[in-house]
């Protein structure tokens, strides 16, 4: 089954964010392109993601159905792999402090707007 483009892009971001957290025990980058560069994705998956991003930015009017199918398959397989072998995450106290500081900074920014 093919998922709609926008939810698919959100799913891919969540999967890559999870992979980043597993590898680096930290906060993943906000910039999706920086996140993408950290992983060795199959070329067809990478090209399909670039097509999806181009569509999202309205650089192209329509999405290739084959690319959507590639990304749906990749997402399903990646999620199955993550769920079948859940990693043991180790957060250092300093990492939690970093997250707390980010949370407090974000709250303060919205409180003062």
One Martini backbone bead per residue (centre of mass of N, CA, C, O) as a GRO file, in nm:
protein
  113
    1UNK     BB    1   0.097   0.036   0.022
    2UNK     BB    2   0.044   0.373  -0.044
    3UNK     BB    3   0.151   0.668   0.079
    4UNK     BB    4   0.126   0.970   0.136
    5UNK     BB    5   0.367   1.206   0.102
    6UNK     BB    6   0.370   1.360   0.375
    7UNK     BB    7   0.363   1.115   0.574
    8UNK     BB    8   0.615   0.987   0.452
    9UNK     BB    9   0.816   1.208   0.527
   10UNK     BB   10   0.761   1.187   0.833
   11UNK     BB   11   0.846   0.891   0.859
   12UNK     BB   12   1.137   0.921   0.760
   13UNK     BB   13   1.226   1.119   0.974
   14UNK     BB   14   1.170   0.938   1.219
   15UNK     BB   15   1.361   0.707   1.137
   16UNK     BB   16   1.622   0.881   1.121
   17UNK     BB   17   1.609   0.988   1.407
   18UNK     BB   18   1.629   0.716   1.545
   19UNK     BB   19   1.903   0.640   1.423
   20UNK     BB   20   2.057   0.876   1.541
   21UNK     BB   21   2.006   0.815   1.842
   22UNK     BB   22   2.141   0.539   1.839
   23UNK     BB   23   2.428   0.638   1.739
   24UNK     BB   24   2.452   0.937   1.923
   25UNK     BB   25   2.286   1.007   2.181
   26UNK     BB   26   2.105   1.244   2.041
   27UNK     BB   27   2.021   1.516   1.872
   28UNK     BB   28   1.885   1.570   1.587
   29UNK     BB   29   1.876   1.728   1.312
   30UNK     BB   30   1.662   1.950   1.160
   31UNK     BB   31   1.799   1.923   0.899
   32UNK     BB   32   1.730   1.694   0.660
   33UNK     BB   33   1.992   1.703   0.486
   34UNK     BB   34   2.187   1.643   0.716
   35UNK     BB   35   2.062   1.375   0.795
   36UNK     BB   36   2.099   1.228   0.520
   37UNK     BB   37   2.424   1.248   0.513
   38UNK     BB   38   2.457   1.025   0.761
   39UNK     BB   39   2.352   0.819   0.540
   40UNK     BB   40   2.362   0.503   0.363
   41UNK     BB   41   2.170   0.507   0.108
   42UNK     BB   42   2.011   0.397  -0.129
   43UNK     BB   43   1.990   0.543  -0.428
   44UNK     BB   44   1.681   0.510  -0.477
   45UNK     BB   45   1.603   0.637  -0.204
   46UNK     BB   46   1.743   0.907  -0.227
   47UNK     BB   47   1.598   0.998  -0.490
   48UNK     BB   48   1.311   0.976  -0.374
   49UNK     BB   49   1.350   1.187  -0.153
   50UNK     BB   50   1.423   1.421  -0.340
   51UNK     BB   51   1.149   1.416  -0.486
   52UNK     BB   52   0.976   1.472  -0.235
   53UNK     BB   53   1.106   1.743  -0.166
   54UNK     BB   54   1.045   1.884  -0.434
   55UNK     BB   55   0.742   1.864  -0.401
   56UNK     BB   56   0.717   2.012  -0.127
   57UNK     BB   57   0.859   2.278  -0.270
   58UNK     BB   58   0.725   2.300  -0.562
   59UNK     BB   59   0.928   2.201  -0.804
   60UNK     BB   60   0.713   1.976  -0.849
   61UNK     BB   61   0.385   1.860  -0.938
   62UNK     BB   62   0.473   1.547  -0.927
   63UNK     BB   63   0.473   1.211  -0.822
   64UNK     BB   64   0.635   0.923  -0.834
   65UNK     BB   65   0.508   0.615  -0.775
   66UNK     BB   66   0.771   0.454  -0.757
   67UNK     BB   67   0.896   0.623  -0.531
   68UNK     BB   68   0.680   0.571  -0.321
   69UNK     BB   69   0.720   0.264  -0.315
   70UNK     BB   70   1.013   0.266  -0.224
   71UNK     BB   71   0.960   0.422   0.047
   72UNK     BB   72   0.758   0.226   0.171
   73UNK     BB   73   0.942  -0.019   0.176
   74UNK     BB   74   1.172   0.103   0.337
   75UNK     BB   75   1.008   0.183   0.589
   76UNK     BB   76   0.902  -0.097   0.662
   77UNK     BB   77   1.178  -0.237   0.688
   78UNK     BB   78   1.304  -0.045   0.898
   79UNK     BB   79   1.089  -0.082   1.117
   80UNK     BB   80   1.117  -0.386   1.147
   81UNK     BB   81   1.413  -0.379   1.235
   82UNK     BB   82   1.374  -0.203   1.489
   83UNK     BB   83   1.156  -0.393   1.629
   84UNK     BB   84   1.329  -0.666   1.630
   85UNK     BB   85   1.591  -0.472   1.744
   86UNK     BB   86   1.602  -0.320   2.011
   87UNK     BB   87   1.770  -0.076   2.143
   88UNK     BB   88   2.008   0.024   2.382
   89UNK     BB   89   1.981   0.306   2.558
   90UNK     BB   90   2.233   0.561   2.642
   91UNK     BB   91   2.210   0.814   2.879
   92UNK     BB   92   2.364   1.076   2.965
   93UNK     BB   93   2.347   1.326   3.180
   94UNK     BB   94   2.442   1.545   2.979
   95UNK     BB   95   2.221   1.487   2.768
   96UNK     BB   96   1.982   1.560   2.947
   97UNK     BB   97   2.069   1.850   2.993
   98UNK     BB   98   2.050   1.933   2.697
   99UNK     BB   99   1.745   1.879   2.675
  100UNK     BB  100   1.653   2.065   2.903
  101UNK     BB  101   1.767   2.327   2.785
  102UNK     BB  102   1.601   2.320   2.527
  103UNK     BB  103   1.325   2.320   2.659
  104UNK     BB  104   1.354   2.586   2.819
  105UNK     BB  105   1.417   2.766   2.576
  106UNK     BB  106   1.153   2.713   2.428
  107UNK     BB  107   0.959   2.810   2.645
  108UNK     BB  108   1.077   3.099   2.672
  109UNK     BB  109   1.021   3.186   2.383
  110UNK     BB  110   0.704   3.155   2.404
  111UNK     BB  111   0.660   3.337   2.660
  112UNK     BB  112   0.798   3.604   2.501
  113UNK     BB  113   0.579   3.637   2.245
   0.00000   0.00000   0.00000
